[in-house]
Amino acid sequence: MDLEDTAARLGVPVEDVERVHRLAGDRPSAPLPAKADAPAILDRLGVRPDDAAEIMAGWPDADSPLWTPELRWLLDRSIALVRADLGGHGWLVPGPALPRERGLAWRHLYGYAYLALVGVVRAYHRDHGIADTVSWVTLADLGRNLAVDRRMRGEGWPVMQSWLTLHVRGGLYELGRLQHQRGDAGTIDLHIPDAGPLTPEAVEASLDEAREFFPRHFPDERYTAFACGSWLLDPQLREYLPEDSNIVRFQRRFELEPYEEPDGLDGDVEVLRFVFRTLTTPLDQLPRGTVLQRAVVDHLKAGRHWQWRRGRFPIPPRSTV
Ligand SMILES: CC(C)(COP(=O)(O)OP(=O)(O)OC[C@H]1O[C@@H](n2cnc3c(N)ncnc32)[C@H](O)[C@@H]1OP(=O)(O)O)[C@@H](O)C(=O)NCCC(=O)NCCS
């Protein structure tokens, strides 16, 4: 197989194709579900009707003209690449960021990979005794991300395609309000899905659930702290938000690590991503409907910057997991 030619046809750097080739090797892929079953599965995965319709229309049928040999190769090897790390819980790039405007196969390739991996991770969940409800709620983050992708007109997808590999490798679980990512060094990493207000009660209930969940389902792993990396932990937000806002109350749980200059994650970009769901709209055209939206724009217009911060807090000793 000619990797240079494949890269050229895919419109991506050859190094990205070499990486897929290297990591996937000839490891096993996994089949997509039967097309007839797909609508019901997409529904369980929280995929909205407009996204589901696109996914069905671009389905990689054996005779589909939308699927060139290079796209079929990438789909198959990307599934193998992610599957090879089943049980892993680090961020994983499943393959090159594609020129998604070229068509439905290009647009949803990593979505089809996710569908193929649902069967694989469902078996992994069963092996770990994880309830069906937790399994499906966790996997339904696909639908939420596709809806955000639509809102963001594709701008956010390169991050999402890596993010969604956590779910299908068994690295992350949605327990109530928060998503909990298994981590190294005894740390559970918390993520906050876009799913309504972040009330202290909902956060507490989710943390309680995690304290039970991890020792039961991953008895060989020992967790002593919750951690989080987020724009939500930027202490500058307190200059603008009331003390009783959910974000400020969430912040109070954490002991912050010292601020480091961004090494990849730019606070300004992440704030725009999560508060406005756009990375390119000029500041003057952004909505000013909430106190946070006004704060974000005024802060940036003043020449200041937002910070991506990490913090942690111990899991109380009596219930150390
Ligand atoms: C985290 C989140 C649930 C907090 O929302 P919340 O519980 O309403 O937070 P607060 O009570 O602190 O809100 C304070 C103010 O900021 C506004 N606000 C909070 N998050 C907002 C957001 N993402 N976009 C716009 N406004 C927001 C609220 O509407 C409120 O303003 P108002 O009084 O004028 O209505 C919300 O920001 C969200 O859904 N974010 C997307 C997911 C995310 O950022 N995850 C973390 C990724 S690292």
The ligand as a Tripos MOL2 file, in Angstrom:
@<TRIPOS>MOLECULE
LIG
   48    50     1     0     0
SMALL
NO_CHARGES

@<TRIPOS>ATOM
      1 C1        -20.6400   24.2540   33.2770 C.3       1 LIG1
      2 C2        -22.0250   24.8200   33.0810 C.3       1 LIG1
      3 C3        -23.0530   23.7220   33.1840 C.3       1 LIG1
      4 C4        -22.2520   25.8760   34.1580 C.3       1 LIG1
      5 O1        -23.5370   26.4610   33.9670 O.3       1 LIG1
      6 P1        -24.3910   27.0130   35.2200 P.3       1 LIG1
      7 O2        -24.6520   25.9130   36.1830 O.co2     1 LIG1
      8 O3        -25.5370   27.7390   34.6440 O.co2     1 LIG1
      9 O4        -23.3180   28.0340   35.8460 O.3       1 LIG1
     10 P2        -23.4760   29.3040   36.7700 P.3       1 LIG1
     11 O5        -24.6070   29.1490   37.7500 O.co2     1 LIG1
     12 O6        -22.1410   29.5610   37.3720 O.co2     1 LIG1
     13 O7        -23.8030   30.4620   35.7430 O.3       1 LIG1
     14 C5        -23.5290   31.8280   36.0460 C.3       1 LIG1
     15 C6        -23.9080   32.6860   34.8670 C.3       1 LIG1
     16 O8        -23.1570   32.3200   33.7060 O.3       1 LIG1
     17 C7        -24.0250   31.8810   32.6560 C.3       1 LIG1
     18 N1        -23.4040   30.7110   32.0120 N.ar      1 LIG1
     19 C8        -22.8620   29.6280   32.6030 C.ar      1 LIG1
     20 N2        -22.3460   28.7900   31.6860 N.ar      1 LIG1
     21 C9        -22.5830   29.3460   30.4930 C.ar      1 LIG1
     22 C10       -22.2560   28.9640   29.1700 C.ar      1 LIG1
     23 N3        -21.5880   27.8100   28.9020 N.pl3     1 LIG1
     24 N4        -22.6070   29.7870   28.1710 N.ar      1 LIG1
     25 C11       -23.2530   30.9400   28.4140 C.ar      1 LIG1
     26 N5        -23.5830   31.3790   29.6460 N.ar      1 LIG1
     27 C12       -23.2450   30.5730   30.6770 C.ar      1 LIG1
     28 C13       -25.3210   31.5240   33.3420 C.3       1 LIG1
     29 O9        -26.4040   31.6110   32.4750 O.3       1 LIG1
     30 C14       -25.3540   32.5670   34.4310 C.3       1 LIG1
     31 O10       -25.6530   33.8270   33.8590 O.3       1 LIG1
     32 P3        -27.0740   34.5900   34.1020 P.3       1 LIG1
     33 O11       -27.1780   34.7210   35.5920 O.co2     1 LIG1
     34 O12       -26.9110   35.8820   33.3690 O.co2     1 LIG1
     35 O13       -28.0920   33.6830   33.4880 O.co2     1 LIG1
     36 C15       -22.1280   25.4880   31.6900 C.3       1 LIG1
     37 O14       -21.1280   26.4660   31.5700 O.3       1 LIG1
     38 C16       -21.9750   24.5290   30.5380 C.2       1 LIG1
     39 O15       -22.8770   23.8010   30.1870 O.2       1 LIG1
     40 N6        -20.7850   24.5210   29.8930 N.am      1 LIG1
     41 C17       -20.5090   23.6540   28.7620 C.3       1 LIG1
     42 C18       -19.6870   22.4390   29.1580 C.3       1 LIG1
     43 C19       -18.3410   22.8080   29.6930 C.2       1 LIG1
     44 O16       -17.9050   23.9330   29.6570 O.2       1 LIG1
     45 N7        -17.6420   21.7970   30.2250 N.am      1 LIG1
     46 C20       -16.3160   21.9450   30.7350 C.3       1 LIG1
     47 C21       -15.3770   21.6840   29.6550 C.3       1 LIG1
     48 S1        -13.6980   21.8460   30.1570 S.3       1 LIG1
@<TRIPOS>BOND
     1     1     2 1
     2     2     3 1
     3     2     4 1
     4     2    36 1
     5     4     5 1
     6     5     6 1
     7     6     7 2
     8     6     8 1
     9     6     9 1
    10     9    10 1
    11    10    11 2
    12    10    12 1
    13    10    13 1
    14    13    14 1
    15    14    15 1
    16    15    16 1
    17    15    30 1
    18    16    17 1
    19    17    18 1
    20    17    28 1
    21    18    19 ar
    22    18    27 ar
    23    19    20 ar
    24    20    21 ar
    25    21    22 ar
    26    21    27 ar
    27    22    23 1
    28    22    24 ar
    29    24    25 ar
    30    25    26 ar
    31    26    27 ar
    32    28    29 1
    33    28    30 1
    34    30    31 1
    35    31    32 1
    36    32    33 2
    37    32    34 1
    38    32    35 1
    39    36    37 1
    40    36    38 1
    41    38    39 2
    42    38    40 1
    43    40    41 1
    44    41    42 1
    45    42    43 1
    46    43    44 2
    47    43    45 1
    48    45    46 1
    49    46    47 1
    50    47    48 1
@<TRIPOS>SUBSTRUCTURE
     1 LIG1         1 GROUP 0 **** ****
